[in-house]
């Protein structure tokens, strides 16, 4: 259910070794869009990230996103930028728009150069394919080790009519987004026919990302290519959103990005379950975030989760190195609704019931610091044997 005026498609261009794997995608609006973006906080930024940051600073409106999988185009120097821009120019020529109206994104192996000739040969067919509005073809084209395509849409009612929001994401490994405001391997493209100013769009995106993509971790590694782009073309004809309508839009966007973030956590490389780490009653929100992130990225915690081991000691140990000042003798820990530690010490609990809770596809771990009223959530997954297998031979 694409918003009005948007088209998308994807195909196999020859980047991926598997001929049955789509690897080249195009998202297009038939009218100019206001754009908001957030990108990786890593100082090692891929060529497409550098291009997008530069373009969003220079230009107001855009009409397309071209994305590929199989090659991150990262750590490729000046040649990497040149290659991406060559592909942009050819797509712009086919779409009959300016090449500066296009944003780019890549994911895959770091250090490889884009196979430009293969991509250029595929451009005419790719541009033709977007007429089909094949969402699955487009989303599958940005997948790497993902086991399923992740995309959702939502209709929302505002005072002047109906707005549509469509969003997709990819991400299974090298997932610990540190997405920063206009200054994010996961990629996320969000399309809407709402009408918003650029500053409004950037603000709603940052709010949504803070409670979703920036609260998910598969392995603690931030990618060189993390990118979130939000395009708004205003074709819903609902006009400028008033304060109440903007709140409705924000709520819908929050729900969409959170759902996609949870999908990434549950589809982490080799993951068998998704875990919500809920830290509450801290003095500062930032303290809760630090504790939750530290626990969510602890290899010892994540391997215990794979074994369905209610090893609360590892959770408390991770909390202790989060860099937050607190009294560990006041901390309570719950697995589901089962208290496993009280005031920093062991309590008797049913190990069998706790194990069963941890064996579920989704489980919640609560850490009560009992020193304030602030809280934060983080979403993560377990570390399995398959995670090591996948990443031990990723390039092959």
C-alpha positions as CSV (number, residue, x, y, z in Angstrom):
1,X,0.0,0.0,0.0
2,X,2.3,2.7,-1.3
3,X,1.3,6.3,-0.6
4,X,0.0,8.4,-3.5
5,X,2.6,9.2,-6.1
6,X,5.2,6.6,-5.0
7,X,6.6,3.7,-7.1
8,X,9.2,1.1,-6.3
9,X,10.8,-2.0,-7.7
10,X,13.8,-4.2,-7.7
11,X,15.8,-6.8,-9.6
12,X,19.0,-8.8,-9.9
13,X,21.7,-6.8,-11.6
14,X,24.6,-9.0,-11.0
15,X,26.0,-7.7,-7.7
16,X,24.8,-10.7,-5.8
17,X,26.5,-14.0,-6.5
18,X,23.1,-15.8,-6.3
19,X,21.3,-15.1,-9.6
20,X,18.0,-15.5,-7.9
21,X,18.7,-12.8,-5.4
22,X,17.5,-9.2,-6.1
23,X,20.2,-6.7,-5.4
24,X,19.2,-3.4,-7.0
25,X,16.2,-1.3,-5.9
26,X,14.6,2.0,-6.8
27,X,12.0,4.1,-4.8
28,X,10.5,7.0,-6.8
29,X,8.0,9.8,-6.3
30,X,6.4,11.4,-9.4
31,X,6.6,14.7,-7.7
32,X,9.3,16.4,-5.5
33,X,9.6,15.3,-1.9
34,X,10.7,17.0,1.3
35,X,13.3,14.7,2.9
36,X,14.6,14.0,6.4
37,X,17.6,11.8,7.1
38,X,19.5,10.2,9.9
39,X,22.9,8.5,9.4
40,X,25.5,6.4,11.1
41,X,27.4,7.9,14.0
42,X,30.5,6.0,13.0
43,X,33.4,8.2,11.8
44,X,33.9,5.5,9.1
45,X,31.1,6.4,6.7
46,X,30.4,4.7,3.4
47,X,30.3,6.6,0.1
48,X,26.5,6.7,-0.2
49,X,26.2,8.1,3.4
50,X,28.6,10.9,2.6
51,X,26.8,11.7,-0.7
52,X,23.4,11.8,1.1
53,X,24.6,14.0,3.9
54,X,26.1,16.4,1.4
55,X,23.1,16.5,-0.9
56,X,20.5,17.0,1.9
57,X,22.6,20.0,3.1
58,X,22.7,21.5,-0.4
59,X,19.3,20.7,-1.9
60,X,15.7,21.0,-0.7
61,X,13.8,18.4,-2.7
62,X,14.3,14.9,-3.9
63,X,12.4,12.3,-6.0
64,X,14.2,9.0,-5.7
65,X,16.3,6.6,-3.6
66,X,18.5,4.1,-5.3
67,X,19.8,1.2,-3.2
68,X,21.7,-2.0,-3.6
69,X,22.8,-5.0,-1.5
70,X,25.9,-7.2,-1.9
71,X,28.3,-4.3,-1.9
72,X,28.5,-1.7,0.9
73,X,30.6,0.7,-1.2
74,X,32.4,1.6,2.1
75,X,36.1,2.3,2.5
76,X,36.3,2.8,-1.3
77,X,37.6,6.4,-1.3
78,X,37.0,8.9,-4.1
79,X,36.2,6.0,-6.5
80,X,33.3,4.9,-4.3
81,X,31.6,8.3,-4.6
82,X,32.3,8.5,-8.3
83,X,30.8,5.1,-8.9
84,X,27.6,5.9,-7.0
85,X,27.2,9.2,-8.8
86,X,27.6,7.5,-12.2
87,X,24.7,5.1,-11.3
88,X,22.6,8.1,-10.1
89,X,23.2,10.0,-13.4
90,X,22.0,7.1,-15.5
91,X,18.9,6.6,-13.4
92,X,18.2,10.3,-13.5
93,X,18.5,10.2,-17.3
94,X,15.9,7.3,-17.5
95,X,13.5,9.0,-15.0
96,X,14.0,12.4,-16.7
97,X,14.9,14.2,-13.5
98,X,18.1,15.9,-12.2
99,X,20.7,13.5,-10.8
100,X,20.8,15.7,-7.7
101,X,17.2,14.6,-7.0
102,X,18.4,11.1,-6.1
103,X,19.7,9.8,-2.8
104,X,21.7,6.6,-2.5
105,X,22.1,3.7,-0.1
106,X,24.2,0.5,-0.1
107,X,24.7,-2.6,2.1
108,X,27.0,-5.6,1.9
109,X,30.7,-6.3,2.0
110,X,33.0,-3.5,3.1
111,X,35.9,-2.6,0.8
112,X,34.3,-3.8,-2.5
113,X,33.7,-1.5,-5.4
114,X,30.3,-1.3,-7.1
115,X,30.1,-3.3,-10.3
116,X,29.1,-0.1,-12.2
117,X,28.9,-1.7,-15.7
118,X,26.5,-4.4,-14.5
119,X,24.3,-1.8,-12.7
120,X,24.2,0.5,-15.6
121,X,23.0,-2.3,-17.9
122,X,20.2,-3.1,-15.4
123,X,19.0,0.6,-15.0
124,X,16.5,0.7,-17.9
125,X,14.7,-2.5,-16.7
126,X,14.8,-1.3,-13.1
127,X,13.1,2.0,-14.1
128,X,10.6,0.1,-16.1
129,X,9.9,-2.2,-13.2
130,X,8.9,0.5,-10.8
131,X,5.6,0.9,-12.7
132,X,4.5,-2.4,-11.2
133,X,4.9,-0.9,-7.7
134,X,6.4,-4.2,-6.6
135,X,7.1,-3.6,-2.9
136,X,8.4,-7.1,-2.3
137,X,10.9,-6.9,-5.2
138,X,12.2,-3.6,-3.9
139,X,12.5,-4.7,-0.3
140,X,14.1,-8.0,-1.1
141,X,16.7,-6.1,-3.1
142,X,18.2,-4.5,0.0
143,X,18.3,-7.7,2.1
144,X,21.6,-9.3,3.0
145,X,21.4,-12.0,5.7
146,X,17.7,-11.1,6.6
147,X,15.5,-14.2,6.6
148,X,12.4,-12.3,5.5
149,X,11.5,-8.9,4.0
150,X,10.4,-6.2,6.5
151,X,7.9,-3.6,5.3
152,X,4.6,-2.3,6.7
153,X,2.1,0.4,5.9
154,X,-0.5,2.4,7.8
155,X,-3.4,4.7,7.0
156,X,-4.1,7.5,9.4
157,X,-7.1,9.9,9.6
158,X,-6.4,13.5,10.1
159,X,-8.8,16.5,10.3
160,X,-8.6,17.1,6.5
161,X,-8.5,13.6,5.2
162,X,-6.4,10.4,5.0
163,X,-2.6,10.0,5.0
164,X,-0.6,6.9,4.1
165,X,2.8,6.0,5.6
166,X,4.8,3.1,4.1
167,X,8.2,1.9,5.5
168,X,10.7,-0.8,5.0
169,X,13.9,-1.8,6.7
170,X,16.7,-4.3,6.4
171,X,19.0,-5.5,9.1
172,X,20.1,-8.7,10.6
173,X,23.7,-8.4,11.5
174,X,26.1,-5.5,12.3
175,X,23.1,-4.0,13.9
176,X,23.6,-1.5,16.7
177,X,22.4,1.8,15.1
178,X,23.9,5.0,16.4
179,X,21.7,7.2,14.2
180,X,22.4,10.8,14.5
181,X,20.4,13.8,13.4
182,X,21.3,15.6,10.3
183,X,24.9,15.6,10.8
184,X,22.7,5.7,10.3
185,X,24.1,-2.6,8.5
186,X,20.6,-1.1,8.7
187,X,18.7,0.7,6.0
188,X,15.2,2.1,6.4
189,X,13.2,4.0,3.8
190,X,9.9,5.7,4.8
191,X,7.5,7.2,2.3
192,X,4.4,9.3,3.0
193,X,2.0,11.4,1.1
194,X,1.6,13.8,4.0
195,X,2.6,17.5,3.6
196,X,5.3,18.6,6.1
197,X,8.0,21.2,6.3
198,X,11.6,19.9,6.2
199,X,12.2,20.9,9.8
200,X,8.9,19.2,10.9
201,X,9.8,16.1,9.0
202,X,13.3,16.0,10.5
203,X,11.9,16.4,14.0
204,X,9.3,13.7,13.7
205,X,11.9,11.3,12.3
206,X,14.3,12.0,15.1
207,X,11.6,11.4,17.7
208,X,10.6,8.1,16.1
209,X,14.2,6.8,15.7
210,X,15.1,7.6,19.3
211,X,12.5,5.2,20.6
212,X,13.0,2.5,17.9
213,X,16.0,2.1,15.7
214,X,18.3,3.6,18.3
215,X,17.0,1.1,20.9
216,X,17.8,-2.1,19.0
217,X,21.0,-4.2,18.9
218,X,21.8,-7.5,17.4
219,X,25.6,-7.6,18.0
220,X,26.7,-4.2,19.3
221,X,28.4,-3.3,16.0
222,X,27.5,0.0,14.4
223,X,27.6,-0.1,10.6
224,X,29.4,2.2,8.2
225,X,26.2,2.4,6.1
226,X,23.3,2.9,8.5
227,X,20.7,5.2,6.8
228,X,17.2,6.2,7.5
229,X,15.4,8.4,4.9
230,X,11.9,9.8,5.2
231,X,10.3,11.2,2.0
232,X,7.1,13.3,2.0
233,X,5.5,14.4,-1.3
234,X,2.3,16.0,0.0
235,X,0.0,14.2,-2.5
236,X,-2.6,13.3,0.1
237,X,-3.9,16.8,-0.3
238,X,-4.5,17.1,3.4
239,X,-2.6,20.4,3.6
240,X,-0.4,21.5,6.3
241,X,-0.9,19.5,9.5
242,X,-2.2,21.3,12.6
243,X,-0.8,20.5,16.0
244,X,-3.3,17.7,16.7
245,X,-2.8,16.1,13.2
246,X,1.0,16.3,13.6
247,X,0.7,14.4,16.9
248,X,-1.4,11.7,15.1
249,X,1.3,11.5,12.4
250,X,4.0,11.2,15.1
251,X,2.2,8.4,16.9
252,X,1.8,6.4,13.7
253,X,5.4,6.9,12.7
254,X,6.6,5.8,16.2
255,X,4.5,2.7,15.9
256,X,5.8,1.8,12.4
257,X,9.5,2.3,13.3
258,X,9.2,0.4,16.6
259,X,7.5,-2.5,14.8
260,X,10.3,-2.6,12.2
261,X,13.0,-2.3,15.0
262,X,11.5,-5.3,16.8
263,X,11.5,-7.2,13.5
264,X,15.2,-6.6,13.1
265,X,15.9,-7.8,16.7
266,X,13.9,-11.0,16.2
267,X,15.5,-11.6,12.8
268,X,19.1,-11.1,14.1
269,X,21.7,-13.3,12.5
270,X,21.2,-16.8,14.0
271,X,18.6,-15.5,16.5
272,X,16.2,-17.8,18.1
273,X,14.3,-15.3,20.3
274,X,13.8,-11.5,20.8
275,X,14.3,-10.0,24.3
276,X,13.1,-6.7,25.6
277,X,15.4,-5.2,28.2
278,X,13.3,-2.8,30.4
279,X,15.2,-0.7,32.9
280,X,13.1,1.4,35.3
281,X,13.3,3.8,38.2
282,X,16.6,5.4,37.4
283,X,17.4,9.0,38.2
284,X,18.0,10.0,34.6
285,X,16.6,8.7,31.3
286,X,20.1,8.6,30.0
287,X,21.1,6.3,32.9
288,X,18.4,3.8,32.0
289,X,19.5,3.9,28.3
290,X,23.1,3.2,29.2
291,X,22.1,0.3,31.4
292,X,19.7,-1.2,28.9
293,X,22.2,-0.9,26.0
294,X,25.0,-2.5,28.1
295,X,22.9,-5.5,29.1
296,X,21.5,-5.8,25.5
297,X,25.0,-6.0,24.0
298,X,26.6,-8.2,26.6
299,X,27.9,-11.5,25.0
300,X,27.6,-13.3,28.3
301,X,24.0,-12.2,28.7
302,X,23.1,-13.0,25.1
303,X,24.7,-16.5,25.2
304,X,22.8,-17.2,28.4
305,X,19.6,-16.2,26.6
306,X,20.4,-18.7,23.9
307,X,20.7,-21.4,26.5
308,X,17.5,-20.2,28.2
309,X,19.6,-19.8,31.4
310,X,18.1,-17.5,34.0
311,X,21.6,-16.3,34.9
312,X,20.6,-13.0,36.5
313,X,24.2,-12.6,37.8
314,X,25.4,-11.8,34.2
315,X,22.7,-9.2,34.0
316,X,23.8,-7.5,37.2
317,X,27.4,-7.7,36.2
318,X,26.7,-6.0,32.9
319,X,24.8,-3.3,34.8
320,X,27.8,-2.7,36.9
321,X,30.0,-1.7,34.0
322,X,27.4,0.6,32.3
323,X,29.0,3.7,33.8
324,X,26.0,4.7,35.8
325,X,26.3,5.6,39.5
326,X,23.7,3.6,41.5
327,X,23.4,1.4,44.5
328,X,23.7,-2.3,43.3
329,X,22.2,-3.4,46.7
330,X,18.9,-2.0,45.7
331,X,18.5,-3.6,42.2
332,X,15.7,-6.1,41.5
333,X,15.7,-8.3,38.4
334,X,12.7,-10.1,36.8
335,X,12.5,-12.6,33.9
336,X,9.0,-12.2,32.7
337,X,7.0,-11.9,36.0
338,X,9.5,-14.0,38.0
339,X,11.8,-12.2,40.4
340,X,15.2,-13.7,40.1
341,X,17.1,-11.2,42.3
342,X,16.1,-8.8,45.0
343,X,18.3,-6.0,46.4
344,X,21.2,-7.3,44.4
345,X,21.1,-10.8,45.8
346,X,19.6,-14.2,44.9
347,X,16.1,-15.2,45.8
348,X,14.5,-18.6,45.4
349,X,12.6,-18.9,42.1
350,X,11.3,-21.6,39.9
351,X,14.1,-22.3,37.5
352,X,11.9,-24.5,35.3
353,X,9.3,-21.7,34.8
354,X,12.0,-19.1,34.2
355,X,13.6,-21.4,31.5
356,X,10.2,-21.8,29.8
357,X,9.7,-18.1,29.7
358,X,13.2,-17.6,28.1
359,X,12.4,-20.3,25.5
360,X,9.5,-18.2,24.1
361,X,10.0,-16.3,20.9
362,X,9.7,-13.1,22.9
363,X,10.6,-12.5,26.5
364,X,10.9,-9.4,28.8
365,X,13.7,-8.8,31.3
366,X,13.1,-6.1,33.8
367,X,15.7,-4.3,35.9
368,X,14.4,-2.1,38.7
369,X,17.1,0.2,40.0
370,X,14.8,1.8,42.6
371,X,16.5,5.2,42.6
372,X,14.2,7.5,40.6
373,X,11.3,7.5,38.1
374,X,13.0,7.3,34.6
375,X,13.0,4.3,32.3
376,X,14.2,3.0,28.9
377,X,13.7,-0.1,26.7
378,X,16.1,-1.9,24.5
379,X,15.4,-4.7,22.1
380,X,18.0,-7.5,21.4
381,X,18.3,-11.2,20.6
382,X,20.3,-14.1,21.7
383,X,23.7,-15.2,20.4
384,X,23.5,-18.7,18.8
385,X,25.9,-21.0,17.1
386,X,24.6,-19.8,13.8
387,X,25.6,-16.2,14.5
388,X,29.3,-17.3,14.6
389,X,28.8,-19.5,11.5
390,X,27.3,-16.7,9.5
391,X,29.9,-14.1,10.4
392,X,32.8,-16.5,10.3
393,X,32.4,-16.8,6.6
394,X,30.4,-13.7,5.6
395,X,32.5,-12.7,2.6
396,X,32.3,-16.2,1.1
